[in-house]
Amino acid sequence: MVRSPTAATQQRDRCYLAQPPNRSGARKRTYSVEQRTVILLVGLEGMRYEAVAEIVGCPVGTIRSRLSRGREALRDLMGIKEKVAKAA
C-alpha cells in the first residue's frame, strides 16, 4: 500500500505530537519516511547507494544526505548523545 505524501506527512505529524515534550518543552525530532526508507535499504538490506538512488529516483548525494540525517534523527529518538566511534 503506497501512501500519498499528504498521508505520510499527517502520520509523521501525529507521531511527533504524540511524543511527550522533554524538560525544555521541546519534542524529540522524528525522521521522515524518505529517511526511513534509505536507512532500511542501505542499513538493513545492505544495498549500495547507487542502487537505492535508482529505486528511489533521486541522486546518490540525496541518498547520502537522507542517510546521514536519518541516522542523526534515529540517534536523537533513541536518546544517544554522540556518534559511536568505529573500532579500528
Buried (B, 14 or more C-beta within 10 A) or exposed (E): EEEEEEEBEEEBEEEEEEEEEEEEEEBBEBBBBBBBBBBEBBEEEEBEBEBBBEEBEBEBEBBBBBBEBBBBBBBBEEEEEEEEEEEE
